[in-house]
């Protein structure tokens, strides 16, 4: 198993209960480049603006973003960081951005 760069143990922790996908730790966003490297896919992590996101998509690059799942799924936000902001606990693929209507188009493998 590939070790995590964020803590002890492997990159991915399986759910404790196979019938409940939320019963495991999953993986840290910052471990994604190490996981993708196992498949010869290069990746970098950086913070950027919407304009930079548009440029990356326009250049044909694939973009993953870390977001709060409750915001995406229109649920009450219970998962917060130390400052009280919605915590990033979920990763999605951005497939497009519509700045005119302030909408991001996402591919989300998660479920409620």
DSSP file (Angstrom, degrees, kcal/mol; ACC not computed):
  #  RESIDUE AA STRUCTURE BP1 BP2  ACC     N-H-->O    O-->H-N    N-H-->O    O-->H-N    TCO  KAPPA ALPHA  PHI   PSI    X-CA   Y-CA   Z-CA
    1    1 A X              0   0    0      0, 0.0     2,-0.4     0, 0.0     8,-0.1   0.000 360.0 360.0 360.0 146.7    0.0    0.0    0.0
    2    2 A X        -     0   0    0      1,-0.1     9,-2.6    33,-0.0    10,-0.3  -0.633 360.0-124.7 -76.6 126.7    1.1    3.5   -0.7
    3    3 A X  B     -A   10   0A   0     -2,-0.4     7,-0.3     7,-0.3     2,-0.2  -0.417  24.0-110.8 -73.4 149.3    1.9    5.4    2.5
    4    4 A X        -     0   0    0      5,-2.9     5,-0.1     3,-0.3    -1,-0.1  -0.499  11.4-153.3 -74.1 143.7    0.1    8.7    3.3
    5    5 A X  S    S+     0   0    0     -2,-0.2    -1,-0.1     1,-0.1     3,-0.1   0.468  94.6  56.4 -89.6  -4.0    2.2   11.9    3.2
    6    6 A X  S    S-     0   0    0      1,-0.2     2,-0.3    22,-0.0    -1,-0.1   0.546 120.4 -23.3-105.6 -11.2   -0.3   13.4    5.7
    7    7 A X  S    S-     0   0    0      2,-0.2    -3,-0.3    -3,-0.0    -1,-0.2  -0.978  87.0 -48.1-179.8 179.5   -0.1   10.9    8.6
    8    8 A X  S    S+     0   0    0     -2,-0.3     2,-0.1    -5,-0.1    -3,-0.1  -0.356  95.4  27.6 -69.0 149.0    0.7    7.3    9.6
    9    9 A X  S    S-     0   0    0     -5,-0.1    -5,-2.9    -8,-0.1    -2,-0.2  -0.417  98.6 -29.9  99.4-174.3   -0.8    4.5    7.6
   10   10 A X  B     -A    3   0A   0     -7,-0.3    -7,-0.3     2,-0.2     3,-0.0  -0.223  56.6-108.8 -77.6 167.4   -1.8    4.1    3.9
   11   11 A X  S    S+     0   0    0     -9,-2.6    17,-0.5     1,-0.1     2,-0.4   0.902 104.1  42.1 -59.2 -43.1   -3.2    6.8    1.6
   12   12 A X        -     0   0    0    -10,-0.3     2,-0.6    15,-0.1    15,-0.2  -0.899  66.2-159.8-116.3 134.9   -6.7    5.2    1.7
   13   13 A X  B     -B   26   0B   0     13,-2.5    13,-1.5    -2,-0.4     3,-0.1  -0.959  23.0-133.1-111.9 118.4   -8.6    3.9    4.7
   14   14 A X        -     0   0    0     -2,-0.6    11,-0.3     1,-0.1     4,-0.0  -0.287  33.1 -90.6 -66.5 151.5  -11.4    1.5    3.7
   15   15 A X        -     0   0    0      9,-0.2     9,-0.3     1,-0.1    -1,-0.1  -0.371  26.7-136.8 -59.4 140.4  -14.9    1.9    5.4
   16   16 A X  S    S+     0   0    0      7,-0.9     2,-0.6     1,-0.2    -1,-0.1   0.846  98.7  44.1 -66.2 -34.0  -15.2   -0.1    8.6
   17   17 A X  S >  S-     0   0    0      3,-0.5     3,-2.3     1,-0.1     6,-0.3  -0.949  75.5-154.0-114.6 111.4  -18.7   -1.2    7.4
   18   18 A X  T 3  S+     0   0    0     -2,-0.6     3,-0.1     1,-0.3    -1,-0.1   0.738  97.0  55.6 -57.4 -23.1  -18.9   -2.1    3.7
   19   19 A X  T 3  S+     0   0    0      1,-0.2     2,-0.5    -3,-0.1    -1,-0.3   0.561 105.6  55.9 -85.8  -8.0  -22.6   -1.2    3.7
   20   20 A X    X   -     0   0    0     -3,-2.3     3,-2.1     1,-0.1    -3,-0.5  -0.863  63.2-171.7-126.6  96.1  -21.8    2.4    4.9
   21   21 A X  G >  S+     0   0    0     -2,-0.5     3,-0.6     1,-0.3    -1,-0.1   0.695  85.5  61.8 -62.5 -17.0  -19.3    4.2    2.7
   22   22 A X  G 3  S+     0   0    0      1,-0.2    -1,-0.3    -7,-0.1    -2,-0.0   0.349  80.1  85.8 -89.1   7.4  -19.1    7.0    5.3
   23   23 A X  G <  S+     0   0    0     -3,-2.1    -7,-0.9    -6,-0.3     2,-0.2   0.374  83.2  65.5 -90.2   5.6  -17.7    4.7    8.0
   24   24 A X  S <  S-     0   0    0     -3,-0.6    -9,-0.2    -9,-0.3   -10,-0.1  -0.681  85.9-116.6-118.3 175.0  -14.1    5.1    6.9
   25   25 A X        -     0   0    0    -11,-0.3     2,-0.3     1,-0.3   -11,-0.1   0.669  40.0-163.9 -84.6 -17.9  -11.6    7.9    6.7
   26   26 A X  B     -B   13   0B   0    -13,-1.5   -13,-2.5    -5,-0.1     2,-0.3  -0.556  40.8 -57.0  69.5-128.1  -11.3    7.9    2.9
   27   27 A X        -     0   0    0     -2,-0.3     2,-0.3   -15,-0.2   -15,-0.1  -0.983  45.8-102.0-149.1 159.9   -8.2    9.8    2.0
   28   28 A X    >   -     0   0    0    -17,-0.5     3,-1.5    -2,-0.3     4,-0.3  -0.607  26.6-130.2 -81.1 141.6   -6.6   13.2    2.4
   29   29 A X  G >  S+     0   0    0     -2,-0.3     3,-1.9     1,-0.3     4,-0.3   0.887 108.1  60.3 -56.4 -41.0   -6.8   15.6   -0.6
   30   30 A X  G 3  S+     0   0    0      1,-0.3     4,-0.3     2,-0.1    -1,-0.3   0.597  97.2  61.0 -68.8  -9.3   -3.1   16.3   -0.3
   31   31 A X  G <> S+     0   0    0     -3,-1.5     4,-2.1     1,-0.2     3,-0.3   0.540  78.1  91.5 -89.0  -8.4   -2.4   12.6   -0.9
   32   32 A X  H <> S+     0   0    0     -3,-1.9     4,-3.0    -4,-0.3     5,-0.3   0.900  81.7  53.1 -58.2 -45.1   -4.1   12.7   -4.3
   33   33 A X  H  > S+     0   0    0     -4,-0.3     4,-2.1     1,-0.2    -1,-0.2   0.904 109.9  49.2 -58.3 -38.5   -0.8   13.4   -6.3
   34   34 A X  H  > S+     0   0    0     -4,-0.3     4,-0.8    -3,-0.3    -1,-0.2   0.898 112.9  47.2 -66.0 -39.3    0.9   10.5   -4.6
   35   35 A X  H >< S+     0   0    0     -4,-2.1     3,-0.9     1,-0.2     4,-0.3   0.938 112.7  48.0 -66.6 -46.3   -2.0    8.2   -5.5
   36   36 A X  H ><>S+     0   0    0     -4,-3.0     5,-2.0     1,-0.2     3,-1.8   0.843 102.7  63.7 -63.8 -32.8   -2.2    9.4   -9.1
   37   37 A X  H ><5S+     0   0    0     -4,-2.1     3,-1.8     1,-0.3    -1,-0.2   0.802  90.4  66.7 -61.3 -28.2    1.6    9.0   -9.4
   38   38 A X  T <<5S+     0   0    0     -3,-0.9    -1,-0.3    -4,-0.8    -2,-0.2   0.721 106.5  42.1 -63.2 -19.6    1.0    5.2   -8.9
   39   39 A X  T < 5S-     0   0    0     -3,-1.8    -1,-0.3    -4,-0.3    -2,-0.2   0.085 122.8-105.4-113.0  19.1   -0.7    5.3  -12.3
   40   40 A X  T < 5S+     0   0    0     -3,-1.8     2,-0.6     1,-0.2    -3,-0.2   0.831  76.2 138.6  58.7  36.0    1.8    7.6  -14.0
   41   41 A X      < -     0   0    0     -5,-2.0    -1,-0.2    -8,-0.1    -2,-0.2  -0.957  47.3-139.2-111.4 119.0   -0.5   10.6  -13.8
   42   42 A X        +     0   0    0     -2,-0.6     2,-0.3    -3,-0.1    -8,-0.1  -0.508  28.7 169.9 -76.5 144.4    1.2   13.8  -12.8
   43   43 A X        -     0   0    0     -2,-0.2     2,-0.3   -10,-0.1    -6,-0.0  -0.992  16.5-167.8-153.9 147.5   -0.6   16.2  -10.4
   44   44 A X        -     0   0    0     -2,-0.3     2,-0.5     2,-0.0   -12,-0.0  -0.940  16.6-135.8-131.2 157.0    0.1   19.3   -8.4
   45   45 A X        +     0   0    0     -2,-0.3     2,-0.3   -15,-0.1    -2,-0.0  -0.950  36.8 145.1-113.7 133.2   -1.9   21.0   -5.7
   46   46 A X        -     0   0    0     -2,-0.5     2,-0.4     2,-0.0    -2,-0.0  -0.985  45.3-116.6-158.7 157.1   -2.3   24.7   -5.6
   47   47 A X        +     0   0    0     -2,-0.3     2,-0.3     0, 0.0    -2,-0.0  -0.799  45.5 163.6 -92.7 139.7   -4.8   27.4   -4.6
   48   48 A X        -     0   0    0     -2,-0.4     2,-0.1     3,-0.0    -2,-0.0  -0.931  34.3-100.4-150.7 173.1   -6.1   29.5   -7.5
   49   49 A X     >  -     0   0    0     -2,-0.3     4,-2.1     1,-0.1     5,-0.1  -0.367  40.2-103.7 -89.8 171.2   -8.7   31.9   -8.7
   50   50 A X  H  > S+     0   0    0      1,-0.2     4,-2.6     2,-0.2     5,-0.2   0.886 123.8  55.9 -61.1 -38.4  -11.7   31.1  -10.9
   51   51 A X  H  > S+     0   0    0      1,-0.2     4,-2.1     2,-0.2    -1,-0.2   0.910 107.6  47.4 -62.1 -42.0   -9.8   32.7  -13.8
   52   52 A X  H  > S+     0   0    0      2,-0.2     4,-2.4     1,-0.2    -1,-0.2   0.875 109.7  53.8 -66.6 -36.4   -7.0   30.3  -13.3
   53   53 A X  H  X S+     0   0    0     -4,-2.1     4,-2.4     2,-0.2    -2,-0.2   0.931 108.7  49.1 -61.1 -46.0   -9.4   27.4  -13.1
   54   54 A X  H  X S+     0   0    0     -4,-2.6     4,-2.9     1,-0.2    -2,-0.2   0.902 110.4  51.3 -59.9 -41.7  -10.9   28.5  -16.4
   55   55 A X  H  X S+     0   0    0     -4,-2.1     4,-1.7     2,-0.2    -1,-0.2   0.912 109.8  49.0 -63.6 -42.7   -7.4   28.6  -17.9
   56   56 A X  H  <>S+     0   0    0     -4,-2.4     5,-2.4     2,-0.2    -2,-0.2   0.929 114.4  44.8 -62.8 -45.3   -6.6   25.1  -16.7
   57   57 A X  H ><5S+     0   0    0     -4,-2.4     3,-1.7     1,-0.2    -2,-0.2   0.913 111.7  53.3 -64.4 -41.7   -9.8   23.7  -18.1
   58   58 A X  H 3<5S+     0   0    0     -4,-2.9    -1,-0.2     1,-0.3    -2,-0.2   0.794 104.6  55.7 -63.2 -28.9   -9.3   25.7  -21.4
   59   59 A X  T 3<5S-     0   0    0     -4,-1.7    -1,-0.3    -5,-0.2    -2,-0.2   0.428 123.0-106.9 -83.0   1.0   -5.9   24.2  -21.7
   60   60 A X  T < 5S+     0   0    0     -3,-1.7    -3,-0.2     1,-0.3     2,-0.2   0.579  71.2 145.0  86.6   9.5   -7.4   20.7  -21.5
   61   61 A X      < -     0   0    0     -5,-2.4     2,-0.4    -6,-0.2    -1,-0.3  -0.522  50.5-121.6 -81.0 149.6   -6.2   19.9  -18.0
   62   62 A X        -     0   0    0     -2,-0.2     2,-0.5    31,-0.0    33,-0.1  -0.723  28.8-157.2 -87.2 139.7   -8.3   17.9  -15.6
   63   63 A X  E     -C   94   0C   0     31,-0.6    31,-2.8    -2,-0.4     2,-0.4  -0.976  12.2-171.6-128.1 125.5   -9.1   19.7  -12.4
   64   64 A X  E     -C   93   0C   0     -2,-0.5     2,-0.4    29,-0.2    29,-0.2  -0.903  11.5-168.0-106.6 140.7  -10.0   18.3   -9.0
   65   65 A X  E     -C   92   0C   0     27,-2.6    27,-2.3    -2,-0.4     2,-0.5  -0.968  19.0-131.8-129.2 149.5  -11.2   20.5   -6.2
   66   66 A X  E     +C   91   0C   0     -2,-0.4     2,-0.3    25,-0.2    25,-0.2  -0.861  39.4 160.1 -97.7 128.9  -11.7   20.0   -2.5
   67   67 A X  E     -C   90   0C   0     23,-3.2    22,-1.8    -2,-0.5    23,-1.7  -0.841  47.9 -89.5-139.0 172.3  -15.1   21.3   -1.3
   68   68 A X     >  -     0   0    0     20,-0.3     4,-1.7    -2,-0.3     3,-0.4  -0.817  32.3-149.1 -86.7 123.0  -17.5   20.8    1.6
   69   69 A X  H  > S+     0   0    0     -2,-0.6     4,-2.4     1,-0.2    -1,-0.1   0.844  93.6  59.1 -64.3 -34.2  -19.9   18.0    0.6
   70   70 A X  H  4>S+     0   0    0      1,-0.2     5,-3.1     2,-0.2    -1,-0.2   0.878 105.4  49.5 -65.4 -36.5  -22.8   19.5    2.6
   71   71 A X  H >45S+     0   0    0     -3,-0.4     3,-1.1     3,-0.2    -1,-0.2   0.925 111.8  48.5 -65.3 -43.6  -22.7   22.7    0.5
   72   72 A X  H 3<5S+     0   0    0     -4,-1.7    -2,-0.2     1,-0.2    -1,-0.2   0.904 116.1  42.6 -61.6 -41.5  -22.6   20.7   -2.7
   73   73 A X  T 3<5S-     0   0    0     -4,-2.4    -1,-0.2    -5,-0.1    -2,-0.2   0.279 112.2-117.4 -93.4  11.1  -25.6   18.6   -1.6
   74   74 A X  T < 5 +     0   0    0     -3,-1.1     2,-0.3     1,-0.2    -3,-0.2   0.908  67.2 139.0  55.7  47.4  -27.5   21.5   -0.2
   75   75 A X      < -     0   0    0     -5,-3.1    -1,-0.2    -6,-0.1    -2,-0.1  -0.797  65.1 -80.2-114.9 160.3  -27.5   20.1    3.4
   76   76 A X        -     0   0    0     -2,-0.3     2,-0.9     1,-0.1    -1,-0.1  -0.369  50.6-117.1 -58.1 136.8  -27.0   21.9    6.7
   77   77 A X        +     0   0    0      1,-0.2    -1,-0.1    -7,-0.1     3,-0.1  -0.690  52.6 150.3 -85.3 106.0  -23.3   22.5    7.2
   78   78 A X        +     0   0    0     -2,-0.9     2,-0.9     1,-0.1    -1,-0.2   0.669  53.5  80.3-102.1 -26.0  -22.2   20.6   10.3
   79   79 A X        +     0   0    0      8,-0.1     8,-2.6     5,-0.0     2,-0.3  -0.749  63.9 161.9 -90.9 105.0  -18.6   19.9    9.3
   80   80 A X  B     -E   86   0D   0     -2,-0.9     6,-0.2     6,-0.3     2,-0.0  -0.862  33.4-123.5-125.9 156.8  -16.6   23.1   10.0
   81   81 A X    >   -     0   0    0      4,-2.9     3,-1.8    -2,-0.3     6,-0.1  -0.171  48.5 -81.3 -85.4-173.8  -12.9   24.0   10.4
   82   82 A X  T 3  S+     0   0    0      1,-0.3    -1,-0.1     2,-0.1    -2,-0.0   0.760 131.0  51.8 -62.9 -25.9  -11.4   25.8   13.4
   83   83 A X  T 3  S-     0   0    0      2,-0.1    -1,-0.3     3,-0.0     3,-0.1   0.420 120.7-106.0 -90.0   0.9  -12.5   29.2   12.2
   84   84 A X  S <  S+     0   0    0     -3,-1.8     2,-0.2     1,-0.3    -2,-0.1   0.534  77.1 134.5  86.8   6.8  -16.1   28.0   11.8
   85   85 A X  S    S-     0   0    0      1,-0.1    -4,-2.9    -5,-0.0    -1,-0.3  -0.551  71.9 -83.3 -84.6 153.6  -15.9   27.9    8.0
   86   86 A X  B     -E   80   0D   0     -6,-0.2    -6,-0.3    -2,-0.2     2,-0.2  -0.373  52.9-126.0 -55.0 126.7  -17.3   24.9    6.0
   87   87 A X        -     0   0    0     -8,-2.6     2,-0.7    -2,-0.1   -18,-0.2  -0.527  14.6-117.2 -79.5 141.9  -14.6   22.2    6.1
   88   88 A X        +     0   0    0     -2,-0.2   -20,-0.3   -20,-0.1   -59,-0.1  -0.703  53.3 147.3 -78.9 114.6  -13.3   20.7    2.9
   89   89 A X        +     0   0    0    -22,-1.8     2,-0.3    -2,-0.7   -21,-0.2   0.220  51.7  54.2-133.6  12.3  -14.2   17.0    3.2
   90   90 A X  E     -C   67   0C   0    -23,-1.7   -23,-3.2     2,-0.0     2,-0.4  -0.997  61.7-143.8-153.3 146.2  -14.9   15.9   -0.4
   91   91 A X  E     +C   66   0C   0     -2,-0.3    18,-0.4   -25,-0.2     2,-0.3  -0.945  20.4 175.4-118.4 136.3  -13.2   16.0   -3.8
   92   92 A X  E     -C   65   0C   0    -27,-2.3   -27,-2.6    -2,-0.4     2,-0.5  -0.907  31.4-115.1-132.4 160.6  -15.0   16.5   -7.2
   93   93 A X  E     -CD  64 107C   0     14,-2.3    14,-2.9    -2,-0.3     2,-0.6  -0.855  25.7-138.7 -95.5 129.2  -13.9   16.9  -10.8
   94   94 A X  E     +CD  63 106C   0    -31,-2.8   -31,-0.6    -2,-0.5    12,-0.2  -0.798  24.7 174.6 -88.3 122.9  -14.6   20.3  -12.3
   95   95 A X  E     -     0   0C   0     10,-2.8     2,-0.3    -2,-0.6    11,-0.2   0.573  62.8 -13.9-104.0 -13.1  -15.9   19.8  -15.9
   96   96 A X  E     - D   0 105C   0      9,-1.3     9,-3.1     2,-0.0     2,-0.4  -0.959  51.7-135.9-177.8 163.1  -16.8   23.4  -16.6
   97   97 A X  E     - D   0 104C   0     -2,-0.3     2,-0.6     7,-0.2     7,-0.2  -0.999   5.3-166.2-134.7 130.3  -17.3   26.9  -15.3
   98   98 A X  E   > + D   0 103C   0      5,-3.4     5,-2.4    -2,-0.4     4,-0.5  -0.862  10.5 176.6-114.5  92.1  -20.1   29.3  -16.3
   99   99 A X  T   5S+     0   0    0     -2,-0.6     3,-0.3     1,-0.2    -1,-0.1   0.781  75.6  63.4 -70.8 -25.7  -19.0   32.7  -14.9
  100  100 A X  T   5S+     0   0    0      1,-0.2    -1,-0.2    -3,-0.1    -2,-0.0   0.905 117.3  27.8 -63.4 -40.5  -22.0   34.5  -16.4
  101  101 A X  T   5S-     0   0    0     -3,-0.3    -1,-0.2     2,-0.1    -2,-0.2   0.310 108.6-120.1-104.1   7.4  -24.4   32.5  -14.2
  102  102 A X  T   5 +     0   0    0     -4,-0.5     2,-0.4    -3,-0.3    -3,-0.2   0.927  66.2 139.0  55.0  50.9  -21.9   31.9  -11.4
  103  103 A X  E   < -D   98   0C   0     -5,-2.4    -5,-3.4     2,-0.0     2,-0.4  -0.978  41.8-156.9-130.1 137.2  -22.1   28.1  -11.8
  104  104 A X  E     -D   97   0C   0     -2,-0.4     2,-0.5    -7,-0.2    -7,-0.2  -0.931  16.4-139.4-108.2 138.8  -19.5   25.4  -11.6
  105  105 A X  E     -D   96   0C   0     -9,-3.1   -10,-2.8    -2,-0.4    -9,-1.3  -0.871  28.4-173.2-100.1 125.5  -20.2   22.1  -13.4
  106  106 A X  E     -D   94   0C   0     -2,-0.5     2,-0.6   -12,-0.2   -12,-0.2  -0.861  29.2-146.8-123.4 149.9  -19.0   19.1  -11.3
  107  107 A X  E     -D   93   0C   0    -14,-2.9   -14,-2.3    -2,-0.3     2,-0.6  -0.979  28.7-172.8-110.4 115.4  -18.6   15.4  -11.7
  108  108 A X        -     0   0    0     -2,-0.6   -16,-0.1   -16,-0.2    -2,-0.0  -0.937  22.4-173.5-119.4 116.2  -19.2   14.0   -8.2
  109  109 A X        +     0   0    0     -2,-0.6    -1,-0.1   -18,-0.4   -17,-0.1   0.558  62.0  95.1 -82.2  -7.1  -18.7   10.3   -7.5
  110  110 A X        -     0   0    0    -19,-0.2     2,-0.3     2,-0.0    -2,-0.1  -0.234  56.1-160.0 -80.2 170.1  -20.2   10.7   -4.0
  111  111 A X              0   0    0     -2,-0.0    -2,-0.0     1,-0.0   -38,-0.0  -0.961 360.0 360.0-144.4 162.1  -23.7   10.1   -2.8
  112  112 A X              0   0    0     -2,-0.3    -2,-0.0   -39,-0.0    -1,-0.0   0.474 360.0 360.0 -82.1 360.0  -25.7   11.2    0.2
